Amino acid sequence: MNFIKSMGYNIFSDNLSKIELNDDCKVLSTMSPNSYAIAEKDSVFKKSLINSDFIVLDGIYFGLAAILTQRKIIKANNGPSVYDFFIKKMNLQKGRIFFLGSTQETLDKIKSRLNSEYPHVSANFFSPPFKTNFSESENKEIITTINNFKPDIVFVGMTCPKQEKWSSANAKFLDAKLVCSIGAVFDWYAGNIKEIHPFWWKYKLAWLKRTFDRPEIIKRWPNVFFFFWHLFLVFFKIKPVNNH
């Protein structure tokens, strides 16, 4: 499998088919300029990302770091493509998937669409409490519910960085093969967010379309500027980052 070290993180740059599903539960996280900036201020989140078995790009812009500093192109896997690949794989294999996160209304929409598009997938769902940290009893209930279902894959959609922290801390307790933190994919697949037309992807402007559709994303821009400032420092060798 091919990994590229960029801005201190080991990014998976290969076909998703290379990720094997076995009895050793793996953790997959996504990386974006926003998550990079959050991790620089949150050591627990940063450790969760570094300890992930696989980190894929959430969009293309974090990938600019490898292009500018190493002349390497990271394969553009992202949350939606991870979901699309594994949901189709599970449909072919008649696999089991657990959806953890979001509201019950959103999970019901996912269930409806899933039953229509991927009838051979067995799925279970859990909407956890909307709070920063779960109590011990709440976390135990979540883990017990997942393990009773025995899924192949757990998709976690509890927003960044909560979902990554939870996945990293609890993967070892789960009777599953892969835990994926894919956040906004829940809303996308449920139809809460409009799908982006291929035009915007073709010209690398999906971020702009997302901002039109969800103005609250503007709040992330300071984090995006923070990432590009660090990239500037790394590019001009002002800030050292171990990429080897």
Backbone as CSV, one residue per row, in Angstrom:
resi,resn,N_x,N_y,N_z,CA_x,CA_y,CA_z,C_x,C_y,C_z
1,MET,0.841,-1.201,0.000,0.000,0.000,0.000,0.874,1.248,0.000
2,ASN,0.408,2.262,-0.669,1.187,3.490,-0.810,0.696,4.568,0.153
3,PHE,1.612,5.101,0.943,1.327,6.214,1.846,2.304,7.337,1.539
4,ILE,1.849,8.570,1.682,2.715,9.734,1.489,2.673,10.574,2.754
5,LYS,3.840,10.825,3.340,3.925,11.638,4.554,3.859,13.113,4.159
6,SER,2.886,13.829,4.683,2.706,15.232,4.329,2.266,16.042,5.540
7,MET,2.975,17.123,5.807,2.667,18.017,6.936,2.575,17.254,8.255
8,GLY,3.381,16.187,8.363,3.426,15.413,9.593,2.439,14.266,9.673
9,TYR,1.653,14.033,8.605,0.639,12.981,8.621,0.890,11.985,7.498
10,ASN,0.637,10.717,7.787,0.836,9.643,6.835,-0.458,9.429,6.051
11,ILE,-0.528,9.953,4.825,-1.770,9.961,4.048,-1.821,8.760,3.111
12,PHE,-2.927,8.040,3.131,-3.127,6.885,2.255,-3.311,7.377,0.825
13,SER,-2.480,6.858,-0.080,-2.526,7.285,-1.480,-2.531,6.062,-2.386
14,ASP,-3.624,5.315,-2.305,-3.711,4.071,-3.059,-5.182,3.757,-3.308
15,ASN,-5.435,2.667,-4.004,-6.813,2.259,-4.254,-7.455,1.764,-2.961
16,LEU,-8.701,2.131,-2.758,-9.411,1.714,-1.544,-9.534,0.199,-1.471
17,SER,-9.460,-0.466,-2.605,-9.537,-1.930,-2.629,-8.360,-2.573,-1.889
18,LYS,-7.302,-1.800,-1.643,-6.141,-2.325,-0.918,-6.413,-2.444,0.593
19,ILE,-7.476,-1.788,1.051,-7.812,-1.842,2.479,-8.564,-3.138,2.749
20,GLU,-7.919,-4.047,3.437,-8.516,-5.350,3.724,-9.381,-5.280,4.982
21,LEU,-10.473,-6.032,4.938,-11.367,-6.112,6.086,-11.126,-7.447,6.771
22,ASN,-10.483,-7.386,7.935,-10.217,-8.614,8.672,-10.616,-8.410,10.133
23,ASP,-10.243,-9.344,10.980,-10.694,-9.315,12.377,-10.048,-8.208,13.194
24,ASP,-8.959,-7.635,12.693,-8.285,-6.538,13.387,-8.933,-5.217,12.959
25,CYS,-9.721,-4.621,13.827,-10.489,-3.421,13.480,-9.556,-2.247,13.162
26,LYS,-9.683,-1.711,11.955,-8.887,-0.585,11.501,-9.684,0.711,11.616
27,VAL,-8.960,1.838,11.646,-9.586,3.161,11.740,-9.223,3.978,10.508
28,LEU,-10.228,4.542,9.861,-10.015,5.421,8.705,-10.533,6.811,9.037
29,SER,-9.690,7.822,8.833,-10.055,9.217,9.080,-9.829,10.034,7.810
30,THR,-10.384,11.229,7.774,-10.170,12.117,6.633,-9.389,13.351,7.091
31,MET,-8.652,13.943,6.149,-7.814,15.106,6.464,-8.137,16.266,5.538
32,SER,-8.308,17.431,6.110,-8.569,18.660,5.363,-7.778,19.797,5.996
33,PRO,-7.668,20.944,5.339,-7.041,22.102,5.989,-7.708,22.449,7.317
34,ASN,-9.031,22.311,7.385,-9.753,22.609,8.618,-9.346,21.656,9.738
35,SER,-9.304,20.354,9.441,-8.940,19.393,10.483,-7.475,19.537,10.880
36,TYR,-6.612,19.904,9.925,-5.199,20.150,10.255,-5.087,21.267,11.299
37,ALA,-5.806,22.361,11.062,-5.726,23.502,11.979,-6.278,23.150,13.353
38,ILE,-7.383,22.414,13.385,-7.956,22.005,14.671,-6.968,21.131,15.427
39,ALA,-6.318,20.203,14.703,-5.377,19.281,15.339,-4.165,19.996,15.917
40,GLU,-3.753,21.113,15.291,-2.616,21.867,15.802,-2.921,22.490,17.165
41,LYS,-4.207,22.627,17.481,-4.614,23.224,18.761,-5.212,22.191,19.714
42,ASP,-5.382,20.962,19.245,-6.038,19.914,20.035,-5.176,18.656,19.965
43,SER,-4.388,18.417,20.989,-3.419,17.319,20.961,-4.087,15.946,20.919
44,VAL,-5.255,15.828,21.537,-5.968,14.539,21.526,-6.443,14.225,20.106
45,PHE,-6.965,15.226,19.434,-7.401,15.049,18.049,-6.210,14.716,17.152
46,LYS,-5.111,15.431,17.350,-3.923,15.183,16.537,-3.437,13.750,16.727
47,LYS,-3.419,13.278,17.953,-2.998,11.905,18.227,-3.946,10.911,17.570
48,SER,-5.247,11.237,17.574,-6.241,10.357,16.950,-5.986,10.222,15.460
49,LEU,-5.639,11.330,14.809,-5.346,11.290,13.378,-4.062,10.506,13.100
50,ILE,-3.025,10.815,13.855,-1.737,10.153,13.643,-1.851,8.646,13.865
51,ASN,-2.669,8.238,14.828,-2.823,6.819,15.146,-3.798,6.090,14.226
52,SER,-4.478,6.823,13.335,-5.389,6.173,12.387,-4.600,5.248,11.467
53,ASP,-5.214,4.138,11.108,-4.561,3.212,10.178,-4.534,3.781,8.768
54,PHE,-5.566,4.557,8.435,-5.653,5.167,7.112,-6.187,6.599,7.256
55,ILE,-5.511,7.547,6.604,-6.011,8.917,6.494,-6.159,9.219,5.013
56,VAL,-7.352,9.644,4.599,-7.560,10.013,3.199,-7.877,11.504,3.123
57,LEU,-7.699,12.069,1.956,-7.952,13.490,1.772,-9.444,13.791,1.833
58,ASP,-9.815,14.804,2.574,-11.184,15.321,2.556,-11.176,16.523,1.620
59,GLY,-11.374,16.273,0.326,-11.152,17.314,-0.665,-9.689,17.295,-1.095
60,ILE,-9.308,18.208,-1.975,-7.974,18.153,-2.590,-6.958,19.090,-1.954
61,TYR,-7.399,20.035,-1.129,-6.514,21.149,-0.781,-5.411,20.790,0.188
62,PHE,-5.632,19.829,1.070,-4.528,19.366,1.894,-3.477,18.697,1.017
63,GLY,-3.923,18.110,-0.081,-3.006,17.458,-1.005,-2.019,18.400,-1.660
64,LEU,-2.306,19.704,-1.664,-1.373,20.675,-2.236,-0.029,20.664,-1.510
65,ALA,-0.059,20.323,-0.241,1.180,20.309,0.540,2.187,19.332,-0.056
66,ALA,1.734,18.122,-0.403,2.641,17.129,-0.977,3.118,17.554,-2.364
67,ILE,2.233,18.195,-3.126,2.621,18.658,-4.462,3.699,19.733,-4.365
68,LEU,3.499,20.703,-3.483,4.409,21.844,-3.400,5.725,21.499,-2.709
69,THR,5.684,20.635,-1.726,6.899,20.365,-0.951,7.648,19.107,-1.393
70,GLN,6.949,18.181,-2.059,7.597,16.925,-2.427,7.392,16.533,-3.887
71,ARG,6.586,17.296,-4.599,6.221,16.975,-5.986,5.588,15.597,-6.089
72,LYS,4.742,15.293,-5.111,4.007,14.035,-5.095,2.511,14.325,-5.093
73,ILE,1.779,13.508,-5.806,0.328,13.671,-5.879,-0.331,12.575,-5.045
74,ILE,-1.139,12.998,-4.071,-1.862,12.054,-3.224,-3.173,11.677,-3.918
75,LYS,-3.455,10.402,-3.957,-4.690,9.926,-4.594,-5.901,10.550,-3.903
76,ALA,-6.820,11.046,-4.712,-7.943,11.831,-4.180,-9.101,10.957,-3.702
77,ASN,-8.823,10.136,-2.683,-9.923,9.508,-1.956,-10.515,10.563,-1.024
78,ASN,-11.799,10.468,-0.704,-12.411,11.400,0.243,-13.600,10.708,0.908
79,GLY,-14.281,11.423,1.792,-15.398,10.827,2.517,-16.448,10.190,1.614
80,PRO,-16.990,10.933,0.632,-17.992,10.341,-0.266,-17.479,9.146,-1.056
81,SER,-16.232,9.203,-1.526,-15.718,8.080,-2.300,-15.475,6.864,-1.412
82,VAL,-15.058,7.091,-0.165,-14.911,5.994,0.790,-16.259,5.324,1.033
83,TYR,-17.267,6.151,1.266,-18.610,5.618,1.498,-19.094,4.849,0.275
84,ASP,-18.956,5.442,-0.909,-19.433,4.831,-2.147,-18.751,3.495,-2.398
85,PHE,-17.435,3.444,-2.191,-16.698,2.202,-2.438,-17.149,1.092,-1.495
86,PHE,-17.187,1.394,-0.199,-17.466,0.334,0.771,-18.934,-0.065,0.808
87,ILE,-19.827,0.856,0.503,-21.244,0.476,0.485,-21.511,-0.474,-0.675
88,LYS,-20.850,-0.233,-1.812,-20.997,-1.139,-2.959,-20.340,-2.486,-2.669
89,LYS,-19.190,-2.448,-2.012,-18.500,-3.684,-1.638,-19.372,-4.527,-0.704
90,MET,-19.983,-3.883,0.289,-20.839,-4.599,1.224,-22.099,-5.125,0.559
91,ASN,-22.601,-4.405,-0.430,-23.781,-4.879,-1.151,-23.459,-6.160,-1.923
92,LEU,-22.278,-6.197,-2.546,-21.850,-7.385,-3.291,-21.606,-8.573,-2.355
93,GLN,-21.075,-8.261,-1.179,-20.715,-9.330,-0.242,-21.815,-9.635,0.775
94,LYS,-22.943,-8.940,0.637,-24.038,-9.068,1.605,-23.519,-8.814,3.021
95,GLY,-22.805,-7.697,3.134,-22.169,-7.342,4.393,-23.065,-6.574,5.334
96,ARG,-22.478,-6.163,6.472,-23.227,-5.501,7.543,-22.576,-4.159,7.860
97,ILE,-23.397,-3.126,7.950,-22.899,-1.772,8.199,-23.687,-1.136,9.336
98,PHE,-22.960,-0.433,10.197,-23.584,0.291,11.308,-23.359,1.786,11.096
99,PHE,-24.424,2.562,11.200,-24.347,4.018,11.081,-24.492,4.630,12.468
100,LEU,-23.435,5.314,12.928,-23.436,5.954,14.241,-23.323,7.464,14.067
101,GLY,-24.361,8.190,14.499,-24.292,9.644,14.432,-25.553,10.259,13.866
102,SER,-25.591,11.591,13.857,-26.666,12.390,13.281,-27.983,12.200,14.036
103,THR,-29.048,12.740,13.476,-30.373,12.666,14.092,-31.109,11.423,13.623
104,GLN,-32.140,11.054,14.361,-32.930,9.894,13.957,-33.613,10.146,12.616
105,GLU,-34.021,11.380,12.381,-34.661,11.727,11.102,-33.705,11.481,9.931
106,THR,-32.448,11.919,10.090,-31.462,11.705,9.037,-31.168,10.222,8.854
107,LEU,-31.044,9.495,9.946,-30.791,8.055,9.855,-31.942,7.331,9.166
108,ASP,-33.167,7.774,9.402,-34.325,7.166,8.738,-34.269,7.399,7.227
109,LYS,-33.814,8.584,6.825,-33.657,8.877,5.392,-32.579,7.993,4.774
110,ILE,-31.474,7.826,5.503,-30.405,6.954,5.027,-30.927,5.526,4.865
111,LYS,-31.664,5.057,5.849,-32.213,3.700,5.812,-33.111,3.505,4.601
112,SER,-33.951,4.483,4.322,-34.867,4.390,3.193,-34.114,4.306,1.862
113,ARG,-33.138,5.186,1.689,-32.372,5.190,0.445,-31.517,3.927,0.340
114,LEU,-30.956,3.505,1.443,-30.108,2.315,1.459,-30.905,1.082,1.039
115,ASN,-32.104,0.945,1.573,-32.943,-0.205,1.237,-33.277,-0.244,-0.250
116,SER,-33.396,0.936,-0.843,-33.739,1.023,-2.263,-32.534,0.742,-3.156
117,GLU,-31.372,1.334,-2.801,-30.201,1.252,-3.674,-29.318,0.033,-3.415
118,TYR,-29.248,-0.398,-2.155,-28.345,-1.495,-1.798,-29.101,-2.518,-0.938
119,PRO,-30.003,-3.254,-1.572,-30.881,-4.153,-0.811,-30.177,-5.312,-0.122
120,HIS,-28.925,-5.607,-0.515,-28.225,-6.741,0.079,-27.378,-6.343,1.287
121,VAL,-27.407,-5.063,1.637,-26.679,-4.596,2.820,-27.576,-4.699,4.046
122,SER,-27.081,-5.322,5.094,-27.770,-5.320,6.384,-27.248,-4.131,7.188
123,ALA,-28.151,-3.297,7.673,-27.709,-2.065,8.349,-28.435,-1.872,9.676
124,ASN,-27.715,-1.238,10.589,-28.303,-0.827,11.854,-27.874,0.612,12.123
125,PHE,-28.618,1.290,12.997,-28.444,2.727,13.152,-28.545,3.116,14.625
126,PHE,-27.786,4.173,14.986,-27.874,4.689,16.360,-27.607,6.190,16.339
127,SER,-28.561,6.950,16.891,-28.395,8.397,17.016,-27.959,8.702,18.443
128,PRO,-26.690,9.053,18.646,-26.185,9.275,20.006,-26.608,10.646,20.547
129,PRO,-26.446,10.867,21.842,-26.759,12.186,22.413,-25.889,13.275,21.782
130,PHE,-26.476,14.446,21.573,-25.727,15.562,20.987,-25.025,16.313,22.114
131,LYS,-23.812,15.865,22.428,-23.023,16.467,23.491,-21.553,16.245,23.170
132,THR,-20.703,17.044,23.776,-19.272,16.970,23.471,-18.668,15.640,23.883
133,ASN,-19.035,15.163,25.069,-18.502,13.900,25.582,-19.632,13.026,26.084
134,PHE,-19.538,11.733,25.789,-20.526,10.793,26.289,-20.164,10.374,27.713
135,SER,-21.183,10.082,28.501,-20.931,9.510,29.812,-20.477,8.063,29.636
136,GLU,-19.966,7.480,30.688,-19.502,6.092,30.615,-20.639,5.157,30.227
137,SER,-21.826,5.392,30.794,-22.969,4.526,30.487,-23.451,4.723,29.049
138,GLU,-23.415,5.964,28.562,-23.824,6.234,27.178,-22.866,5.568,26.194
139,ASN,-21.575,5.673,26.490,-20.586,5.063,25.606,-20.702,3.541,25.626
140,LYS,-20.958,2.994,26.775,-21.126,1.541,26.886,-22.334,1.081,26.076
141,GLU,-23.413,1.856,26.113,-24.609,1.513,25.342,-24.304,1.504,23.842
142,ILE,-23.534,2.517,23.389,-23.179,2.604,21.974,-22.361,1.383,21.556
143,ILE,-21.336,1.069,22.323,-20.448,-0.048,21.991,-21.210,-1.368,22.016
144,THR,-22.066,-1.553,23.035,-22.849,-2.787,23.144,-23.797,-2.949,21.967
145,THR,-24.437,-1.847,21.556,-25.369,-1.892,20.422,-24.637,-2.269,19.140
146,ILE,-23.462,-1.679,18.933,-22.663,-2.007,17.745,-22.236,-3.471,17.776
147,ASN,-21.716,-3.927,18.896,-21.193,-5.289,18.987,-22.281,-6.352,18.896
148,ASN,-23.466,-6.029,19.367,-24.582,-6.970,19.230,-24.958,-7.176,17.766
149,PHE,-24.722,-6.144,16.948,-25.035,-6.228,15.519,-23.909,-6.890,14.728
150,LYS,-22.680,-6.805,15.242,-21.490,-7.373,14.604,-21.319,-6.887,13.150
151,PRO,-21.124,-5.584,12.964,-20.988,-5.061,11.598,-19.603,-5.309,11.021
152,ASP,-19.530,-5.317,9.704,-18.232,-5.305,9.047,-17.621,-3.918,9.142
153,ILE,-18.462,-2.901,8.922,-17.999,-1.511,8.883,-18.887,-0.644,9.758
154,VAL,-18.272,0.282,10.484,-19.004,1.298,11.238,-18.717,2.644,10.590
155,PHE,-19.756,3.309,10.104,-19.625,4.672,9.605,-20.001,5.615,10.741
156,VAL,-19.099,6.547,11.056,-19.315,7.478,12.161,-19.502,8.883,11.604
157,GLY,-20.606,9.515,11.962,-20.897,10.869,11.503,-21.282,11.766,12.659
158,MET,-20.283,12.211,13.432,-20.551,13.046,14.611,-19.794,14.369,14.552
159,THR,-19.379,14.789,13.367,-18.620,16.024,13.117,-17.190,15.914,13.653
160,CYS,-16.327,16.685,13.041,-14.906,16.750,13.408,-14.737,17.754,14.562
161,PRO,-13.948,17.450,15.595,-13.069,16.287,15.792,-13.666,15.185,16.654
162,LYS,-14.930,15.329,17.047,-15.541,14.365,17.961,-15.520,12.958,17.390
163,GLN,-15.850,12.831,16.094,-15.951,11.499,15.500,-14.591,10.800,15.454
164,GLU,-13.541,11.536,15.116,-12.209,10.934,15.055,-11.713,10.528,16.440
165,LYS,-11.963,11.363,17.420,-11.548,11.038,18.784,-12.270,9.781,19.264
166,TRP,-13.572,9.720,18.994,-14.350,8.561,19.450,-13.865,7.291,18.754
167,SER,-13.671,7.363,17.455,-13.246,6.185,16.695,-11.896,5.680,17.177
168,SER,-10.960,6.594,17.387,-9.622,6.213,17.830,-9.654,5.576,19.216
169,ALA,-10.458,6.132,20.106,-10.498,5.651,21.491,-11.248,4.335,21.638
170,ASN,-12.197,4.059,20.738,-13.088,2.923,20.960,-12.966,1.784,19.954
171,ALA,-12.162,1.964,18.905,-12.050,0.919,17.880,-11.651,-0.423,18.479
172,LYS,-10.776,-0.386,19.469,-10.278,-1.639,20.059,-11.368,-2.402,20.810
173,PHE,-12.486,-1.734,21.110,-13.584,-2.402,21.825,-14.673,-2.913,20.880
174,LEU,-14.539,-2.602,19.588,-15.618,-2.895,18.647,-15.425,-4.222,17.934
175,ASP,-16.500,-4.958,17.812,-16.514,-6.198,17.037,-16.849,-5.823,15.588
176,ALA,-15.891,-5.158,14.935,-16.060,-4.678,13.565,-14.702,-4.771,12.873
177,LYS,-14.684,-4.520,11.564,-13.446,-4.636,10.799,-12.872,-3.285,10.381
178,LEU,-13.743,-2.283,10.295,-13.289,-0.957,9.877,-14.226,0.100,10.448
179,VAL,-13.628,1.166,10.988,-14.400,2.307,11.503,-14.018,3.525,10.679
180,CYS,-14.987,4.134,10.028,-14.736,5.276,9.139,-15.427,6.524,9.651
181,SER,-14.667,7.585,9.884,-15.238,8.877,10.265,-15.486,9.677,8.988
182,ILE,-16.761,9.795,8.606,-17.080,10.419,7.322,-18.049,11.586,7.446
183,GLY,-18.369,11.997,8.670,-19.088,13.237,8.940,-20.220,13.614,8.017
184,ALA,-19.968,14.603,7.157,-21.012,15.213,6.342,-21.631,14.257,5.326
185,VAL,-21.017,13.092,5.108,-21.579,12.126,4.167,-22.974,11.683,4.613
186,PHE,-23.216,11.648,5.914,-24.542,11.276,6.405,-25.602,12.228,5.837
187,ASP,-25.353,13.529,5.944,-26.312,14.515,5.436,-26.408,14.463,3.913
188,TRP,-25.266,14.220,3.271,-25.262,14.137,1.816,-26.103,12.955,1.340
189,TYR,-25.869,11.772,1.919,-26.585,10.584,1.462,-28.068,10.640,1.838
190,ALA,-28.362,11.301,2.946,-29.759,11.442,3.373,-30.522,12.448,2.525
191,GLY,-29.807,13.264,1.763,-30.467,14.280,0.946,-30.639,15.604,1.655
192,ASN,-30.045,15.748,2.846,-30.131,17.021,3.568,-29.285,18.098,2.901
193,ILE,-28.243,17.672,2.175,-27.363,18.578,1.440,-27.441,18.208,-0.036
194,LYS,-27.578,19.186,-0.884,-27.655,18.925,-2.316,-26.340,18.334,-2.817
195,GLU,-26.452,17.365,-3.715,-25.255,16.805,-4.335,-24.624,17.857,-5.252
196,ILE,-23.308,17.893,-5.262,-22.579,18.892,-6.045,-22.461,18.433,-7.491
197,HIS,-22.808,19.304,-8.400,-22.752,18.983,-9.829,-21.307,18.694,-10.232
198,PRO,-21.074,17.725,-11.157,-19.709,17.378,-11.581,-18.891,18.575,-12.077
199,PHE,-19.559,19.633,-12.570,-18.856,20.828,-13.026,-17.951,21.387,-11.938
200,TRP,-18.470,21.452,-10.710,-17.722,22.056,-9.603,-16.532,21.180,-9.218
201,TRP,-16.701,19.859,-9.302,-15.590,18.957,-9.011,-14.522,19.062,-10.092
202,LYS,-14.956,19.141,-11.351,-14.021,19.174,-12.479,-13.048,20.334,-12.367
203,TYR,-13.556,21.494,-11.957,-12.718,22.687,-11.887,-12.234,22.993,-10.469
204,LYS,-12.274,21.965,-9.595,-11.733,22.058,-8.227,-12.392,23.180,-7.429
205,LEU,-13.690,23.378,-7.632,-14.406,24.461,-6.959,-15.549,23.943,-6.085
206,ALA,-15.467,22.669,-5.722,-16.524,22.104,-4.881,-16.633,22.860,-3.558
207,TRP,-15.484,23.323,-3.048,-15.480,24.077,-1.788,-16.315,25.352,-1.909
208,LEU,-16.269,25.999,-3.081,-17.017,27.229,-3.292,-18.509,26.947,-3.345
209,LYS,-18.883,25.850,-4.037,-20.299,25.478,-4.110,-20.826,25.120,-2.739
210,ARG,-20.012,24.409,-1.954,-20.428,24.071,-0.591,-20.691,25.332,0.222
211,THR,-19.849,26.349,0.026,-20.000,27.607,0.770,-21.277,28.325,0.363
212,PHE,-21.626,28.283,-0.926,-22.891,28.862,-1.375,-24.076,28.162,-0.703
213,ASP,-24.000,26.835,-0.657,-25.101,26.037,-0.118,-25.167,26.081,1.407
214,ARG,-23.989,26.219,2.039,-23.918,26.202,3.505,-23.023,27.345,3.990
215,PRO,-23.574,28.544,4.101,-22.772,29.717,4.483,-22.048,29.565,5.818
216,GLU,-22.519,28.648,6.668,-21.856,28.462,7.966,-20.425,27.953,7.799
217,ILE,-20.107,27.423,6.607,-18.749,26.943,6.348,-17.745,28.085,6.417
218,ILE,-18.212,29.315,6.214,-17.319,30.480,6.280,-16.594,30.535,7.626
219,LYS,-17.235,30.010,8.658,-16.617,30.005,9.982,-15.308,29.194,10.004
220,ARG,-15.156,28.288,9.028,-13.944,27.473,8.986,-12.782,28.194,8.305
221,TRP,-13.060,29.271,7.618,-12.020,29.909,6.819,-10.781,30.303,7.606
222,PRO,-10.916,30.796,8.848,-9.688,31.076,9.612,-8.788,29.842,9.746
223,ASN,-9.405,28.666,9.914,-8.622,27.432,9.989,-7.953,27.115,8.653
224,VAL,-8.668,27.390,7.559,-8.098,27.157,6.233,-6.899,28.072,6.013
225,PHE,-7.022,29.354,6.402,-5.905,30.295,6.276,-4.733,29.860,7.152
226,PHE,-5.045,29.319,8.328,-4.012,28.814,9.241,-3.211,27.706,8.562
227,PHE,-3.911,26.777,7.913,-3.231,25.686,7.208,-2.314,26.233,6.118
228,PHE,-2.825,27.158,5.296,-2.012,27.669,4.194,-0.838,28.505,4.697
229,TRP,-0.996,29.131,5.848,0.129,29.835,6.458,1.215,28.838,6.859
230,HIS,0.823,27.727,7.470,1.792,26.694,7.829,2.441,26.104,6.588
231,LEU,1.651,25.903,5.533,2.195,25.379,4.285,3.223,26.346,3.698
232,PHE,2.937,27.630,3.772,3.883,28.657,3.319,5.197,28.543,4.089
233,LEU,5.088,28.392,5.408,6.284,28.289,6.245,7.081,27.026,5.926
234,VAL,6.376,25.928,5.691,7.047,24.670,5.361,7.700,24.765,3.983
235,PHE,6.987,25.350,3.027,7.500,25.453,1.655,8.809,26.237,1.614
236,PHE,8.866,27.302,2.416,10.086,28.114,2.445,11.053,27.699,3.549
237,LYS,10.792,26.497,4.099,11.680,25.884,5.084,11.865,26.748,6.348
238,ILE,10.833,27.497,6.664,10.851,28.299,7.894,10.362,27.442,9.066
239,LYS,9.380,26.572,8.769,8.846,25.675,9.787,9.166,24.243,9.382
240,PRO,9.973,23.517,10.149,10.321,22.149,9.782,9.168,21.172,10.061
241,VAL,8.918,20.276,9.118,7.943,19.209,9.301,8.573,17.929,8.787
242,ASN,8.495,16.857,9.591,9.091,15.590,9.197,8.182,14.876,8.225
243,ASN,8.591,14.820,6.941,7.815,14.106,5.936,8.553,12.879,5.423
244,HIS,9.483,12.386,6.210,10.285,11.248,5.734,10.217,10.096,6.721
